[in-house]
Amino acid sequence: MNLRKTIFTLLAVVFLISIYQNILALRDGIVGWTKKTRDPQLQGCICHGLDPSTNVFVGISGPSSVEANDTAIYYLKITNGPKQAGGCDISTSLGRVITSALDTTLRTEESVFEPFGFELTHKYPKLFVNDTLTFIFKYIAPNTPNVTDTIFANGNSVNHDTSSFGDEWNFANNFLVSVTPKVSIAGNSSIAKGFELQQNYPNPFNPETIINFNISKSSNISLQIFDATGRSIADLINNKFYNSGNYSVTFNAGQYGLTSGVYFYKLSSNSVSELKKMILVK
C-alpha cells in the first residue's frame, strides 16, 4: 500500500513539474538553442515539440550587406501554425544582435552553450497580428571587413493555453550578411556650407523614401545615390540651379533594381558636399 502511495506521489510530482516547465516555456524564452547544433536534443524550441514543423514559416529580412562595425535593423517574421502567440531565439556567428527601441518584447541573454556569446529571446509570448508575428532587432556587424556573417534564428507558434500541446516551431533559413569596408567617397565634407541635408524618411525603406534638403544660398546642386562600395547608382539631381528654400526628392529603389542593403546619398554644391546613409529592406 505504501509502495502504491509512493508511486502515485512521484507521478504527481513529475506531472506538476511538467506543467510548471510548460508554463515557463510559454512565458519566457530560453537562449542557447538557436543554432542547428550537432546534437538534435540541444537545438530549436524543443519545449514546444522535439522536431521542427514545416507548418511554421520563420524568416529573417534586412540588409544583405552592412559596413564593418555598423548597425542595421532586421525583422524576424513567423507565420502559420496555431498562430495565437509566439517567441523566438536569434543569434549571430561573428557580429552581435541587440534589442531595438522599436520592439520592447525582446531581451538579451548570455547563451548557456556558448560562454560570452549573447542571443536575443522573447520576454513573454507575443501575440500574432493578422496571422503574422514580427520581431524587430538590431544587428551590429563585426569590425572585420570582407567577411560573411550569419544570423541564426528560430521561432514558435503556440496555442497560448499554458501548455505545449499543439505548439509548433521551425528554424529560419540562415541569413548571410556581407560585411563591407567603410565607405570613403571623395568630396565628402562634415560641415556643408550653404545647404543642409536631412535624414531620409522612412529609413529603413522599401521601395520609396523621401530626401529633404534646405538651401540657404542659391547655387547649382547635385544629388547622387551610391552603393556600399562607392559605386554611383543614380543622379537624382545633376548640377541643377536651385534658389534658396526647402526641397524634397523621392527616391524609388525599385526603378534601379536594388537589393536590400546599405546605400548613401550625397548632396553637393560647388566644392562642398554632405553624405548620409540609408537602408533598403525588402
C-alpha positions as CSV (number, residue, x, y, z in Angstrom):
1,M,0.0,0.0,0.0
2,N,2.9,2.3,0.9
3,L,4.6,1.5,-2.4
4,R,1.5,2.4,-4.4
5,K,1.2,5.6,-2.5
6,T,4.8,6.5,-3.1
7,I,4.5,5.8,-6.8
8,F,1.4,7.9,-7.0
9,T,3.1,10.7,-5.2
10,L,6.1,10.6,-7.6
11,L,3.9,10.6,-10.6
12,A,2.0,13.6,-9.2
13,V,5.3,15.5,-8.6
14,V,6.5,14.7,-12.2
15,F,3.2,15.8,-13.6
16,L,3.3,19.1,-11.7
17,I,6.9,19.7,-12.7
18,S,6.0,19.1,-16.3
19,I,3.1,21.6,-16.1
20,Y,5.4,24.2,-14.4
21,Q,8.0,23.8,-17.1
22,N,5.5,24.2,-19.9
23,I,4.1,27.3,-18.4
24,L,7.6,28.8,-18.0
25,A,8.5,27.8,-21.6
26,L,5.5,29.8,-22.8
27,R,6.2,32.8,-20.6
28,D,9.9,33.2,-21.2
29,G,12.5,32.4,-23.9
30,I,15.4,30.0,-23.4
31,V,18.6,31.0,-25.2
32,G,21.4,28.8,-26.4
33,W,19.2,26.6,-28.7
34,T,19.2,28.9,-31.7
35,K,21.8,27.4,-33.9
36,K,21.5,24.0,-35.6
37,T,23.8,22.0,-33.4
38,R,25.1,18.5,-33.9
39,D,23.0,17.2,-31.0
40,P,19.3,17.2,-32.1
41,Q,18.3,17.3,-28.4
42,L,20.0,20.7,-27.9
43,Q,18.6,22.7,-30.7
44,G,15.5,24.7,-31.6
45,C,12.4,25.4,-29.5
46,I,12.2,21.8,-28.1
47,C,9.9,22.9,-25.3
48,H,7.3,23.2,-28.0
49,G,7.9,19.9,-29.7
50,L,11.1,17.9,-30.4
51,D,11.1,18.4,-34.1
52,P,10.7,21.5,-36.3
53,S,7.5,21.8,-38.2
54,T,7.2,22.7,-41.9
55,N,3.8,24.2,-41.0
56,V,5.5,27.2,-39.4
57,F,7.5,29.6,-41.5
58,V,10.2,31.7,-39.9
59,G,12.1,34.2,-42.0
60,I,14.7,36.9,-41.5
61,S,14.7,40.1,-43.6
62,G,17.1,43.0,-43.6
63,P,20.2,44.4,-45.4
64,S,22.3,41.8,-47.2
65,S,25.4,43.9,-46.6
66,V,26.5,46.1,-43.7
67,E,29.6,48.2,-43.1
68,A,32.1,46.9,-40.6
69,N,31.1,47.8,-37.0
70,D,27.9,49.4,-38.3
71,T,24.4,48.8,-37.1
72,A,21.3,47.8,-39.1
73,I,17.6,47.0,-38.4
74,Y,16.4,43.4,-39.1
75,Y,13.0,41.7,-38.9
76,L,12.0,38.1,-37.9
77,K,8.6,37.1,-39.1
78,I,6.6,34.0,-38.1
79,T,3.5,32.8,-39.9
80,N,1.2,29.7,-39.8
81,G,0.9,27.1,-37.0
82,P,-1.5,27.7,-34.1
83,K,-0.7,31.5,-34.6
84,Q,-2.1,32.7,-31.3
85,A,1.2,33.8,-29.8
86,G,4.9,33.0,-30.3
87,G,8.5,33.6,-29.3
88,C,12.0,33.3,-30.9
89,D,15.7,33.0,-30.4
90,I,18.2,35.0,-32.5
91,S,22.0,34.8,-32.6
92,T,24.9,35.5,-35.0
93,S,28.2,33.9,-35.7
94,L,30.5,36.9,-35.9
95,G,28.7,40.1,-35.0
96,R,26.1,40.9,-32.4
97,V,22.3,41.0,-32.1
98,I,20.8,43.5,-29.7
99,T,17.4,44.9,-28.9
100,S,15.8,47.8,-30.7
101,A,13.6,50.5,-29.3
102,L,11.1,49.5,-32.0
103,D,10.4,46.2,-30.2
104,T,10.1,46.0,-26.4
105,T,9.2,42.3,-26.3
106,L,12.8,41.1,-26.8
107,R,15.6,40.7,-24.3
108,T,19.3,39.9,-24.4
109,E,20.7,36.9,-22.6
110,E,24.0,35.1,-22.4
111,S,24.0,31.8,-24.2
112,V,24.2,28.7,-21.9
113,F,26.1,26.7,-24.5
114,E,28.4,29.4,-25.8
115,P,30.2,31.3,-23.0
116,F,30.5,35.0,-23.6
117,G,28.0,34.7,-26.5
118,F,24.8,36.5,-26.4
119,E,21.4,35.9,-28.0
120,L,18.0,37.5,-28.2
121,T,14.9,35.9,-27.0
122,H,11.3,36.9,-26.1
123,K,10.3,38.3,-22.7
124,Y,6.9,36.7,-23.0
125,P,4.7,35.2,-25.7
126,K,3.9,37.9,-28.3
127,L,0.5,37.9,-29.9
128,F,0.0,37.4,-33.7
129,V,-1.4,40.3,-35.7
130,N,-3.2,39.4,-39.0
131,D,-1.7,35.9,-39.0
132,T,1.8,37.2,-38.7
133,L,4.2,37.7,-35.8
134,T,7.1,40.2,-36.2
135,F,10.1,40.8,-34.0
136,I,12.4,43.8,-34.7
137,F,16.1,43.7,-33.7
138,K,19.4,45.4,-34.4
139,Y,22.4,43.7,-35.9
140,I,26.0,45.0,-35.2
141,A,28.5,43.9,-37.8
142,P,31.9,42.7,-36.7
143,N,34.8,45.2,-37.0
144,T,36.4,43.0,-39.7
145,P,35.5,43.9,-43.3
146,N,35.4,41.5,-46.2
147,V,33.8,38.6,-44.3
148,T,30.4,36.9,-44.4
149,D,28.5,36.7,-41.1
150,T,25.4,34.5,-40.4
151,I,22.3,35.4,-38.5
152,F,20.6,32.3,-37.0
153,A,17.0,32.2,-35.6
154,N,14.1,30.0,-34.8
155,G,10.5,30.8,-33.8
156,N,7.5,29.1,-32.4
157,S,3.8,29.4,-33.0
158,V,1.7,28.4,-29.9
159,N,-1.8,28.0,-28.7
160,H,-1.2,30.2,-25.7
161,D,-3.1,27.8,-23.4
162,T,-0.4,27.4,-20.7
163,S,0.7,24.0,-22.2
164,S,2.9,22.9,-25.0
165,F,0.3,20.6,-26.6
166,G,-0.3,21.5,-30.2
167,D,2.5,24.1,-30.3
168,E,4.8,24.1,-33.3
169,W,8.2,25.7,-34.2
170,N,10.7,25.9,-37.0
171,F,14.2,27.3,-37.9
172,A,14.6,30.3,-40.1
173,N,16.9,29.9,-43.1
174,N,20.4,31.1,-42.1
175,F,20.7,34.8,-43.2
176,L,24.0,35.7,-44.7
177,V,25.4,39.3,-44.3
178,S,28.3,40.6,-46.3
179,V,30.5,42.8,-44.1
180,T,31.9,45.6,-46.3
181,P,34.7,48.2,-45.6
182,K,33.8,51.7,-44.5
183,V,32.9,53.8,-47.5
184,S,35.1,56.7,-48.4
185,I,33.8,59.0,-51.1
186,A,35.9,61.9,-52.4
187,G,34.5,65.3,-51.8
188,N,32.6,64.5,-48.6
189,S,32.5,67.3,-46.0
190,S,31.3,67.0,-42.4
191,I,30.1,70.6,-42.4
192,A,28.1,71.6,-45.5
193,K,28.1,75.3,-46.2
194,G,25.1,76.9,-47.9
195,F,22.8,73.9,-47.5
196,E,21.6,71.2,-45.1
197,L,20.9,67.6,-46.0
198,Q,18.4,65.8,-43.8
199,Q,18.0,62.1,-43.0
200,N,15.7,60.3,-45.5
201,Y,12.3,59.2,-44.3
202,P,11.3,56.5,-43.9
203,N,14.5,54.7,-43.0
204,P,14.8,51.8,-43.4
205,F,12.6,52.0,-46.5
206,N,11.0,49.8,-49.3
207,P,10.9,50.8,-52.1
208,E,10.4,54.6,-51.8
209,T,12.0,57.2,-49.5
210,I,12.0,61.0,-49.3
211,I,15.2,63.0,-49.2
212,N,14.7,66.6,-47.9
213,F,17.3,69.4,-48.1
214,N,17.5,73.1,-47.3
215,I,19.4,75.6,-49.4
216,S,20.3,78.9,-47.7
217,K,22.2,80.4,-50.8
218,S,21.1,79.9,-54.4
219,S,23.5,77.6,-56.2
220,N,23.9,74.6,-58.5
221,I,23.0,71.4,-56.8
222,S,23.7,67.7,-57.4
223,L,22.1,64.8,-55.5
224,Q,23.6,61.3,-56.1
225,I,23.0,57.8,-54.8
226,F,25.9,55.3,-54.1
227,D,26.1,51.7,-53.0
228,A,28.2,50.4,-50.2
229,T,31.3,50.1,-52.4
230,G,31.1,53.8,-53.5
231,R,29.7,52.9,-57.0
232,S,27.3,55.6,-58.4
233,I,23.7,54.3,-58.6
234,A,21.7,57.3,-59.7
235,D,21.9,61.0,-60.3
236,L,18.6,62.4,-58.8
237,I,19.8,66.0,-59.4
238,N,22.6,66.7,-61.9
239,N,24.1,70.2,-61.4
240,K,20.8,72.0,-61.4
241,F,20.3,75.6,-60.3
242,Y,18.2,76.0,-57.1
243,N,17.1,79.1,-55.4
244,S,17.2,79.2,-51.6
245,G,14.4,77.2,-49.9
246,N,13.3,73.8,-48.7
247,Y,13.1,70.9,-51.2
248,S,12.1,67.2,-51.3
249,V,13.1,64.4,-53.7
250,T,11.6,61.0,-53.8
251,F,13.9,58.0,-54.5
252,N,12.4,54.7,-55.7
253,A,14.8,51.8,-55.3
254,G,12.6,49.6,-57.4
255,Q,13.4,51.7,-60.5
256,Y,17.1,50.7,-60.2
257,G,16.6,47.0,-59.3
258,L,18.4,47.4,-56.0
259,T,18.6,44.6,-53.4
260,S,18.4,45.0,-49.6
261,G,21.5,46.7,-48.2
262,V,23.2,50.0,-47.1
263,Y,23.2,52.9,-49.6
264,F,24.4,56.5,-49.4
265,Y,23.1,59.8,-50.8
266,K,25.3,62.8,-51.3
267,L,24.2,66.4,-51.8
268,S,26.9,68.6,-53.5
269,S,27.2,72.3,-54.3
270,N,30.4,73.8,-55.8
271,S,33.3,72.4,-53.7
272,V,31.3,71.2,-50.6
273,S,29.1,68.1,-50.0
274,E,27.3,66.2,-47.4
275,L,26.8,62.5,-47.2
276,K,24.2,60.4,-45.3
277,K,23.4,56.7,-45.1
278,M,20.1,54.9,-45.8
279,I,19.0,51.3,-45.6
280,L,16.8,49.4,-48.1
281,V,14.9,46.5,-46.6
282,K,12.9,44.2,-48.8
